[in-house]
């Protein structure tokens, strides 16, 4: 069970999280979780380049360690980097101290103040600690590309029907999401580009606050 559009009531419950970017022009923010992985991340970067689109990649530290050249390509092409933990841990299922160490392990690799918890799940104490060091980036539109039971056209419509100016949209550069992603992403880029939208990364949006990076 997941929500393709994050309700305002949930956003208002966690005002310290970034759910959407306040902009006064047609801009959207594509984000990609769980990479980098060969072939899939490469393909995503190629598709983004076709539209001069910038995005934000919330990387799993273990994947960065395995594929450093691919990680460097993401940065070299002008995309933002975010921390998605080292081992893709679920905060609800993790003890706090090991979770913080895992986040720090990833931080040492990605050097980013942007953080997105896997599955969007954090315990209250985890939130309190991490907000002192990171801007926690959530989303207002979830494509559902990871859902292998979801029809690919429905995945596309999840974005089209819910994304608006300033939306933060979640995709996954992962093998699990490959089928839906490869259908949906090109269509999303074309559809919104034709409406006059630009795609920027979250560093460009200046969502970071005056926070101290974990050493």
Long-range contacts (C-beta under 8 A, 24 or more apart in sequence): 2-142, 2-144, 2-147, 3-142, 4-141, 4-142, 4-143, 4-144, 4-158, 4-162, 5-140, 5-141, 5-142, 5-162, 6-138, 6-139, 6-140, 6-141, 6-142, 11-140, 14-127, 14-138, 16-127, 16-131, 16-136, 17-136, 17-137, 17-138, 18-135, 18-136, 18-137, 18-138, 18-168, 18-202, 18-207, 19-138, 19-139, 19-140, 19-168, 20-140, 20-166, 20-167, 20-168, 21-166, 21-168, 21-202, 21-205, 21-207, 22-166, 23-165, 23-166, 23-205, 25-165, 25-198, 26-165, 26-195, 26-196, 26-197, 26-198, 27-165, 27-166, 27-197, 27-198, 27-199, 27-200, 27-205, 28-163, 28-165, 28-166, 28-167, 28-169, 28-192, 28-197, 28-198, 28-199, 28-200, 29-55, 29-56, 29-166, 29-167, 29-168, 29-169, 29-199, 29-200, 29-201, 29-202, 29-205, 30-55, 30-56, 30-169, 30-171, 30-188, 30-199, 31-55, 31-56, 31-57, 31-58, 31-82, 31-116, 31-137, 31-139, 31-168, 31-169, 31-170, 31-171, 31-202, 32-56, 32-57, 32-58, 32-171, 32-172, 32-173, 33-58, 33-84, 33-116, 33-118, 33-170, 33-171, 33-172, 33-173, 33-174, 34-58, 34-60, 34-63, 34-84, 34-88, 34-172, 34-173, 34-174, 34-177, 35-59, 35-60, 35-63, 35-70, 35-172, 35-173, 35-174, 36-63, 36-64, 36-67, 36-70, 36-71, 36-74, 36-173, 37-63, 37-67, 37-70, 37-173, 37-174, 37-175, 38-67, 38-70, 40-173, 40-174, 40-175, 40-177, 40-178, 40-181, 41-67, 41-70, 41-74, 41-173, 42-70, 42-73, 43-182, 44-171, 44-173, 44-181, 44-185, 45-73, 45-74, 45-77, 45-79, 47-185, 47-186, 47-189, 48-77, 48-79, 48-189, 48-199, 49-77, 50-189, 51-189, 51-190, 51-193, 51-199, 53-189, 53-193, 53-198, 53-199, 54-78, 54-79, 54-80, 54-199, 54-200, 54-201, 54-204, 55-79, 55-80, 55-199, 55-201, 56-80, 56-81, 56-82, 56-114, 56-137, 56-201, 56-202, 56-203, 57-81, 57-82, 57-173, 58-82, 58-83, 58-84, 58-114, 58-115, 58-116, 58-137, 59-83, 59-84, 59-106, 59-109, 59-110, 60-84, 60-85, 60-86, 60-87, 60-88, 60-106, 61-85, 61-86, 61-87, 61-102, 61-105, 61-106, 61-109, 61-110, 62-86, 62-87, 62-88, 64-106, 64-109, 64-110, 65-109, 71-110, 78-201, 79-201, 80-112, 80-114, 80-201, 80-202, 80-203, 80-204, 81-110, 81-111, 81-112, 81-114, 82-110, 82-112, 82-114, 82-115, 82-116, 82-137, 82-202, 83-107, 83-110, 83-112, 83-114, 83-115, 83-116, 83-134, 84-115, 84-116, 84-117, 84-118, 85-117, 85-118, 88-118, 89-118, 90-118, 90-119, 90-121, 91-117, 91-118, 91-119, 91-121, 91-122, 91-123, 91-126, 92-119, 92-121, 92-122, 92-123, 96-123, 96-125, 96-126, 96-129, 99-126, 100-126, 100-129, 100-130, 103-130, 103-214, 104-214, 107-213, 107-214, 111-213, 113-208, 113-211, 113-213, 114-202, 114-203, 114-207, 114-208, 131-211, 132-211, 132-212, 133-211, 133-212, 133-213, 133-214, 134-211, 134-214, 135-207, 135-208, 135-209, 135-211, 137-168, 137-202, 137-207, 138-168, 139-168, 139-169, 139-170, 140-167, 140-168, 140-169, 141-167, 141-168, 141-169, 141-170, 142-169, 142-170, 143-169, 143-170, 143-171, 143-180, 143-184, 144-180, 145-171, 145-172, 145-177, 145-180, 145-181, 145-184, 146-172, 146-174, 146-176, 146-177, 146-180, 147-180, 148-176, 148-179, 148-180, 150-180, 152-179, 152-180, 152-183, 152-184, 153-183, 155-180, 155-183, 155-184, 156-183, 156-184, 156-187, 156-188, 159-184, 159-188, 160-188, 160-191, 163-188, 163-192, 165-197, 168-202
